[in-house]
Amino acid sequence: MRQPDEAVQVTIFDTTLRDGELALTQKFTLAQKLQLALMLEAAGVDVIEVGYPGAFRKDRDDLLEVAAQIKQATICGLASSQPEEIEAVAAALEPAERSRINVFTPIRVPSARAESEAIAAIRQGVSLARRYCEEVEWSAFDATRCPLDVVCRAVETAICSGASIITIPDSMGVARTSEFVALVKSVGDRVPNIDQATLAVHCHNDLGLADENSLAALAVGVRQVECSVNGLGARAGNADLEAIVAAIASHPKFHTGVQAAHLPALSAQVAALAQSRPPKARLEA
């Protein structure tokens, strides 16, 4: 379908192979990750997050292999602000044609001293990641349970340190839609250098609002949505890839590069590998 000339493209970031895997009793094999990554790339997904090498040694090997096979999509690995985790991701991403390091820092801290330490960790972690990778994303872990002024200082620091994508996650899935939109809007309004970065969201589904919160945030400047096939993810899951793509396709102001016709096969394959049923809406379609 031809998009209106004024329609803005939204980046689709898939985390099935990283966050989605947390929902499984048995992790994906390397062959399964490669298969799913190739299917995601064929569908036109922009960014594929493959794993968390700092926490799981297997993810380092998986990321290295997937990075060597995928040629069009950006391949991403997750790291905390710890130097050894960032270096592990950077090493695994070396074969990638297009790469990104996603650095996260917990910012819900108990004291002013801990806040200063978190800000220093952001500065050091993002700066280090930027030395290895041109494209660095920074994620404000637990932002929805953190004071707004702390969130804004952290975001400003991350951008100054070289992050070109800023993610506001609802890490624990606690935010109502109005609250989440207000937070994202406030970050856009109050952070002076926000125009130097792409604003992104990563929503969990504990309240059943991951899709709604992600889509509502588009109206206040978000241009990347993080999601997973079948909404697979930690606890109650993430925003659902197919639902997000379908909703954006029907919006006059936004579009994605994802080919929706590829998504039912992806949904069925992930459901088979996860030994679960696809979401009910897909079964009824």
C-alpha positions in Angstrom: 0.0 0.0 0.0 1.4 3.4 -1.0 2.0 5.6 2.0 1.0 9.3 2.1 3.9 11.6 1.3 3.8 13.0 4.9 3.8 9.6 6.6 6.7 9.1 9.0 8.4 5.7 9.1 8.6 4.0 12.5 11.5 1.7 13.2 10.5 -1.8 14.3 12.9 -3.3 16.8 12.3 -7.0 17.5 13.5 -8.6 20.7 12.1 -12.1 20.3 15.6 -13.6 20.4 16.5 -11.8 23.6 13.6 -10.7 25.7 11.3 -13.2 24.1 13.6 -16.0 25.0 13.2 -15.2 28.7 9.7 -16.7 28.5 11.0 -20.1 27.4 11.8 -23.0 29.7 14.5 -24.0 27.2 16.5 -21.4 25.2 16.4 -21.3 21.4 19.2 -23.3 19.7 21.6 -21.5 17.4 19.9 -23.0 14.4 16.5 -21.8 15.6 17.9 -18.3 16.2 19.4 -18.2 12.8 16.1 -19.3 11.2 14.0 -16.7 13.1 16.5 -14.0 12.4 16.4 -14.7 8.6 12.6 -14.7 8.7 12.6 -11.4 10.6 15.0 -9.9 8.1 12.8 -11.2 5.2 9.8 -9.5 6.8 11.5 -6.2 6.8 12.1 -5.8 10.5 14.6 -3.0 11.0 16.5 -4.1 14.1 16.9 -7.6 15.5 18.1 -7.9 19.1 19.8 -11.3 19.4 20.8 -11.7 23.1 22.5 -10.5 26.2 26.1 -11.8 26.1 27.1 -10.3 29.5 24.5 -12.5 31.2 24.6 -15.6 29.0 27.7 -17.0 27.4 25.6 -18.9 24.8 24.2 -15.5 23.7 27.7 -14.3 22.8 28.2 -17.3 20.4 24.7 -16.9 19.0 25.1 -13.2 18.4 28.4 -13.8 16.6 26.9 -16.3 14.3 23.7 -14.3 13.6 25.7 -11.2 13.0 27.7 -13.0 10.3 24.5 -14.2 8.4 22.2 -11.2 8.5 23.0 -8.5 5.8 20.1 -6.1 5.7 18.7 -5.7 9.2 20.6 -4.1 12.0 21.9 -6.7 14.6 21.8 -5.6 18.2 23.1 -7.0 21.5 22.2 -5.9 25.0 24.7 -4.9 27.7 24.6 -3.2 31.0 26.9 -0.2 31.6 29.7 -2.6 32.8 32.7 -2.4 30.5 33.1 -6.1 30.2 29.5 -6.6 29.0 29.9 -3.8 26.4 33.1 -5.3 25.2 31.5 -8.8 24.9 28.7 -7.4 22.7 31.2 -5.4 20.6 33.3 -8.5 20.0 30.3 -10.6 19.0 29.0 -7.8 16.6 32.3 -7.6 14.6 31.0 -9.6 11.6 27.8 -7.6 11.3 27.1 -5.4 8.3 24.9 -3.2 10.5 25.3 -3.2 14.2 24.0 -1.6 17.4 24.9 -1.9 21.1 21.9 -1.5 23.4 23.2 -0.3 26.8 20.8 -0.3 29.8 21.3 1.4 33.1 18.9 1.1 36.2 18.0 4.6 37.1 15.5 3.9 40.0 18.0 4.5 42.8 17.6 5.0 46.5 19.8 8.1 47.1 21.4 11.1 45.6 24.8 9.4 45.8 23.4 6.4 43.9 21.9 8.7 41.3 25.3 10.3 40.8 26.8 6.8 40.4 24.2 5.9 37.8 24.8 9.1 35.8 28.5 8.3 35.8 27.8 4.7 34.7 25.7 6.0 31.8 28.4 8.4 30.7 31.1 5.8 30.9 29.1 3.0 29.4 27.6 4.9 26.5 31.0 6.5 25.7 32.7 3.1 25.6 30.0 1.5 23.5 30.3 4.4 21.0 34.0 3.7 20.6 33.1 0.3 19.3 29.9 0.9 17.5 28.6 3.9 15.5 25.0 3.2 16.6 24.4 3.1 20.3 21.0 2.8 22.0 20.6 3.6 25.7 17.7 2.3 27.7 16.4 3.9 30.9 15.7 0.7 32.9 12.7 1.1 35.2 12.0 4.7 34.0 8.3 4.5 34.8 9.0 4.1 38.5 11.7 6.8 38.6 11.3 10.5 39.3 11.0 12.5 36.1 13.9 14.8 36.8 16.2 11.8 37.2 14.9 10.3 34.0 15.6 13.6 32.1 19.1 14.0 33.5 19.9 10.4 32.6 18.6 10.8 29.1 20.5 14.1 28.5 23.7 12.4 29.8 23.2 9.4 27.5 22.8 11.7 24.4 25.8 13.8 25.4 27.8 10.6 25.7 26.9 9.4 22.2 23.6 7.6 22.3 21.6 8.2 19.1 18.5 6.1 20.2 16.9 6.6 23.6 14.5 4.0 24.9 11.9 4.8 27.6 10.9 1.3 28.9 8.0 0.3 31.1 10.3 -2.4 32.5 7.9 -3.8 35.1 4.7 -3.2 33.0 3.2 -0.9 35.7 2.2 2.2 33.7 -1.3 3.2 32.6 -1.4 4.6 29.1 -2.0 8.2 30.2 0.9 8.0 32.6 3.2 6.5 30.1 2.4 9.0 27.4 2.9 11.9 29.9 6.3 10.5 30.8 7.5 10.2 27.2 6.1 13.6 26.4 7.9 15.2 29.4 11.2 13.7 28.3 10.7 15.1 24.8 9.7 18.5 26.2 12.4 18.8 29.0 15.5 17.2 27.6 17.4 20.0 25.7 19.3 17.7 23.3 16.5 15.2 22.6 16.4 16.3 19.0 19.8 14.6 18.6 18.3 11.1 19.2 15.5 8.9 18.1 13.0 8.3 20.9 11.9 4.6 21.4 9.7 2.6 23.8 9.9 -0.9 25.2 6.7 -1.9 27.0 5.8 -4.9 29.1 2.3 -6.4 29.2 1.7 -7.0 32.9 -1.4 -4.8 32.8 -2.3 -5.8 29.3 -1.3 -2.4 27.9 2.0 -3.0 26.1 0.5 -2.6 22.6 -1.7 0.4 23.6 1.1 2.2 25.5 3.6 1.7 22.6 1.2 3.0 20.0 0.0 5.9 22.1 3.6 7.1 22.5 3.9 7.7 18.7 1.7 10.8 19.1 4.4 12.3 21.4 7.5 11.8 19.3 8.4 8.1 19.6 9.8 6.7 16.3 11.0 3.3 17.4 8.8 0.6 18.9 10.3 -2.5 20.5 8.2 -5.6 20.3 8.4 -9.4 19.8 6.7 -12.1 17.8 3.5 -13.2 19.6 4.4 -10.7 22.4 6.8 -13.3 23.8 8.8 -12.0 26.7 9.5 -11.8 30.4 6.6 -12.3 32.7 3.4 -11.2 30.8 5.4 -10.5 27.7 6.1 -7.5 25.4 4.3 -5.5 22.8 3.2 -7.8 19.9 5.0 -7.4 16.6 2.1 -8.2 14.4 -0.4 -6.1 16.3 2.0 -3.1 16.3 2.6 -3.4 12.6 -1.1 -3.7 11.8 -2.1 -0.8 13.9 0.6 1.5 12.4 -0.4 0.4 8.8 -3.9 1.7 9.4 -2.6 5.1 10.7 -2.5 8.0 8.2 0.6 9.6 9.8 2.9 6.6 10.2 4.2 3.5 8.4 6.8 0.8 8.8 9.0 -1.1 6.4 7.6 -4.5 7.6 5.8 -6.7 5.1 2.7 -7.9 7.1 2.2 -10.9 4.8 5.3 -12.5 6.3 4.1 -12.3 9.9 1.7 -15.2 10.2 4.4 -17.6 9.3 6.7 -16.0 11.9 4.0 -16.2 14.5 3.4 -19.9 13.8 7.1 -20.7 13.8 7.7 -19.0 17.1 4.7 -20.6 18.7 5.9 -24.0 17.6 9.4 -23.4 19.0 8.0 -21.9 22.2 5.5 -24.8 22.5 2.7 -22.3 22.8 -0.3 -21.2 20.8 -0.3 -18.0 18.7 -2.3 -15.1 20.1 -6.1 -15.7 19.9 -6.6 -12.9 17.4 -4.4 -14.7 14.9 -6.2 -18.0 15.4 -9.5 -16.3 14.6 -8.2 -14.4 11.5 
